[in-house]
Amino acid sequence: MDIQKIRSEFPILERRLYNKPLIYLDNTATSQTPDSVVKAVVDGYTTTKANVHRGVHTLSQEATDLQESARRRVREWINAGSESEIIFTRGTTEALNLVASSFGGMMLREGDELILTVMEHHANIVPWQLLRDRIGFTIKVVPIDGRGVLDMDAYRGMFTERTRLVSFAHASNVLGTVNPVREMIAIAHSHGVPAVVDGAQAAPHMRIDVRDLDADFYAFSAHKMYGPTGVGVLYGKEKWLEKMPPYQGGGEMIESVSFEKTTYAELPYKFEAGTPDFIGISALSKAIDFIERLGIDNIAAHEHQLLDYTTRRMMDEIPGMRIFGQAPGKCAIISFLVGDIHHYDMGMLLDKLGIEVRTGHHCAQPLMHAIGVEGVVRASFAAYNTIEESDAFIAALKRVTAILQS
Ligand code: PLP
């Protein structure tokens, strides 16, 4: 990959902070957006803005075509069987809330069991807890080992005749661990249990094939994969979506409405109440074009090179360095602490050197508890990061560490 050429597509990377070049290492939280995606948003507002699905007029039809061709693009990209299985949401969080509320509400009864893992983002914990508080089922949690690898024996042993659902991250946003989701899904299915996958951290870094995984549901966010904010995708198997009740009510999701009885639209519209972010949705297809132009395998190889190089230098050159997450094949996320330096202090001083990393609990407080810390500093890489940026990051870490330890 020609990194300099790729970087030229991201104008934000030319910014300077505190008179230093911006080094953006907070890609796990959100990635930056290439010109082609920004242009699709601008074009949407300047040439084709009209509400989708409701109009006979030309603009509305053009806007609808753009949205529906994005749905086709997403379907191909994740190898779903049909466009009916692609539901546009505001993001992974809304997708998981939809599944918990609608599918969970249909599947889980008092006394039943749901399996999650300890490395889940709050988006894959709290929606289930909201439901549990209404219904009264039990949440079981798969633990991890010291490297951040899931305890698969514990997972296998958790299934009982009361297990109705499992839900887990494809990749951890803190540890970088890539879970063996195909195997986990197969185990769940061998017990007749459907599986929900939170793919927020996998979609930007690896090829997703929902049919090969045999996932029942798969959720991800556009803004983490070079796309626009406010758009996400929920893939769901048609056989489940057909049976599930709507998540929200309103326009677009109905077939007919009277005060006596309402009937619902066909899939996927049954789950898309109200005006969607149709401009963002059409820009998502440009983000997929961007990823495919680079090649997801090339992106992953580049990110892994940065991960290995940076990890090695951090461990070798910075005394007191602790990295959380050493799973083989992890994705390019480095969560760390140095000595007893507080993560906020580290993050604030790195920012003054132009380096944007994230600090805190990363919406994974149960995981923080499990690894025995209150928060960590997290650096994460994307296609446009360079070895030179990694060198600058290491130099900055040394400087900041020396200041904070003096
Ligand atoms: N799941 C994981 C693993 C994440 O990393 C995130 C965001 O960081 C989410 C879910 C929530 O994504 P969003 O805020 O885009 O809905």
Residues whose N, C-alpha, C, O or C-beta is under 5 A from the ligand:
A	BS01	PLP	T28 A29 G91 T92 T93 E94 H121 A123 A169 A171 N173 D198 A200 Q201 S221
